[in-house]
Amino acid sequence: MQDRTVIMKIIVATFAGLLAFDTAMFTTMLDLPIFWRNLWLGFCIAFFLVTLGAVFVLCGDLNSEHSKPEDATPKE
């Protein structure tokens, strides 16, 4: 896998994680009406799911590149 692709996936996961953290702070620390708190909570959950998905996609791509070859001899 190319380094540029891996770096972009890491950047997306990091940025979404930071946005999830920020929106969680907006949900809990700002004195807003219930509509805005629920809206920020929705954004927080959405960004968290994007972060989680990006991490799993990144780990899955990295594991597929480093799997054992079929003709490898077993260790004794």
HUVEN-V658044 format. One record per pair of residues at least 24 apart in sequence whose ideal C-beta (glycine too) atoms are under 8 Angstrom apart, sorted by the first residue. I is the first residue (numbers start at 1). GAP is how many residues later the second one is. D is the distance in Angstrom with one decimal. If there is no record, write none. Layout:
i & gap & d
I & GAP & D
I & GAP & D
This chain:
i & gap & d
1 & 60 & 5.8
1 & 61 & 7.2
1 & 64 & 5.3
5 & 56 & 7.8
6 & 52 & 7.1
6 & 55 & 7.6
6 & 56 & 7.4
9 & 45 & 6.1
9 & 48 & 6.6
9 & 49 & 4.5
9 & 52 & 7.3
10 & 48 & 6.7
12 & 38 & 7.7
12 & 42 & 5.1
13 & 38 & 5.5
13 & 41 & 3.7
13 & 42 & 5.3
13 & 45 & 6.4
16 & 31 & 5.0
16 & 32 & 7.9
16 & 34 & 4.2
16 & 35 & 4.3
16 & 38 & 6.3
17 & 30 & 7.4
17 & 31 & 7.8
17 & 34 & 4.3
19 & 24 & 7.6
19 & 28 & 4.5
20 & 24 & 5.5
20 & 27 & 3.7
20 & 28 & 4.4
20 & 30 & 7.9
20 & 31 & 5.8
23 & 24 & 6.2
